[in-house]
Amino acid sequence: MDLFFQTLVNGLLIGGIYIAVAAGFTLCFGVLHVIDFAVGEWVMLGAFAVFWLNFFTGVDPLIFLPLIMVLFMIVGYYFQPLLQRVITNQQSNALLMALAFTFGMSILFRGSALTLFGFNQRSLTTFLSGKNFEILGISIPALRFGATVFAVLVTLLFMFLLYKTKLGLAVRAAAERQDVAGLMGIDSSNIARIVYAIYLGLTAMSGTFLGSIFSVHPDMGLRYTLFAFFVVVAGGLGSIQGAILAGIMLGLINSFVAVYVGGQYIFLILFTVLYLILLVAPKGILGKGW
Amino acid sequence: MEYVDNSQKRNLIWIALLVIVATVIPFAISSFWLRIVTGVLMWIGLAQSWNILAGYMGYVSFGHGAFFGLGAYVTAIAMSLGVHFIISALIAGVFTAAFAAIIGYPTLRLQGAYFAIATWAFAEAIRQIVLVLPFTGGAYGMRLPPMLNENFFYYMMLLTIIGTVAIAYYLMHKAKFGLKVKAIREEEIAANVLGLDVTRIKISVFALSAFFPGILGGIYAYWITYIHPDSVLAPVIADQMVVMTMLGGLGTIAGPIIGAVVLFMGNRLLWVFWGDTSFYLVLVGLAVALVILFLPSGLVSLVPRLGKKDKPKVDDQPNSSVTEHTK
């Protein structure tokens, strides 16, 4: 029974980070209508950015979190127009093109990382690494705990931004109908850039955490792209509440499969679950997606 | 035959010349180059199969490599049971087509990004199944009886590729079926309202686009004689199918052919000069991004005569259709 609760806690503790990825990802889809295939690669780039900062300065990786977020938000703000150019490309299959474009970006990022950094795995050591504390006989890894709490807080902050501020209202309006929002005086192209910036900031932050909990290597992205898809599709594309629920679910599935079934089956099981969800409830587990 | 105009006559002459050249190639070049040319042929077939699905029906699959790998494994298993190679490869094709039909029935209900994700996840799952199944050898893979006859594989590939391209051309450009498929690409709901059995058409196209990769996978397995999940089920196979087609030009017959030749030759040249390098991925990624940004209709659009065949009509309302499609 101890093992069961330990697994449960581990699952919940990793789910928080997936929520951060999923929230940004789903918002990005909601406004841009583009599935970013490179999401895992952005996670990877975030992890590598922290790794190199830590490598050259020796300062604890977690100190760099705000810097990484700001850095990637700037990158996102200036990268988005490129993506926008593909989306508004006057062709009937513009969406397909955008999908393929991010797909190309993901290959590019992975290839560049492999070429520059090689295939070996690196690890990030933070001041929380290796520390545990115990509650009711269940040991809680400090790093996972801190990461999840931080990720959830940032996500909440960002939900507050989305639902309680004027900027958030503009974002939601743009997600609803971009052209009508434009007619109401919302600068929707700027909104799209801001959303993409937020998305990249959240993703890179998660990359820092995931890199320090697991390891940093150029091929790590693939896994997280699949996870992000799982969360977003299971929660219903565009539904943030659904994504949060699905993020926790993903964390739980991950940890239970790893303990009770075996880590090599994880994609198989995720795929089966995803498939069933798509067939039974194509709008996501809460029925709120599109 | 009906009336044949001059340009068609000229095309026929070109095709006849190409076939003759292709037939004598093995006697004219070294076995090193023959292997490369055989590889080019294989990729033409794979890219063209993907193009049937994505270019003509507008369903982007990011997991099409799975059918190639399945074909390779089915052939390997059949041959280990003593079935003749050609029959094994045909079994592989039929198996992958049937498999695609079964998988496609639920999956094809999804559209756009959902479909892309589902196929991608599907391919990952197949790779994992193959890794754990008892009769596929797991991560160690399978060995096939060796056969050291490069010419044989060249002709097998050539035959399959001629079949693939001819069938794709006939179905998508000549037969009524192609019009139905394109109707689904342009506006699926309208196609349905007009009385097309959309589900059946989609499943047949999906099965067709899985049939050829199955056979090609089989030939590849026998050619390489050793397969394992990371060679025939690697994600890079699906990646390359997508990239080649995008590079050459989506929804054209010439596009995937040009894309496959350019990309595969580039790959091999890189390999000759620098060995197996991950820098290739950088080039592939850059190529896709640049082509989509600056040449969305692919390389074929540089040669107007080849590209004009099936260029999707330019939308006159730029943004509104984009938002509608995703709902």
Interface residues (C-beta under 8 A of the other chain):
Chain A: F29 H33 I35 F37 L82 R85 V86 I87 T88 N89 Q90 Q91 S92 N93 A94 L95 L96 M97 L99 A100 F101 F103 G104 M105 S106 I107 L108 F109 R110 G111 S112 L114 T115 R177 Q178 D179 L222 L226 F229 F230 V233 L237 Q264 Y265 F267 L268 L270 F271 T272 L274 Y275 L278 L279 P282 W290
Chain B: A54 G58 V60 F62 P106 R109 L110 G112 A113 Y114 A116 I117 A118 W120 A121 F122 E124 A125 R127 Q128 I129 L131 V132 R185 E186 P235 D239 V242 V243 M246 L250 T277 S278 F279 Y280 L281 V282 L283 V284 G285 L286 A287 V288 A289 I292 L293 P296 P312 K313 V314 D315 P318 N319 S320 S321 V322 T323 H325 T326 K327
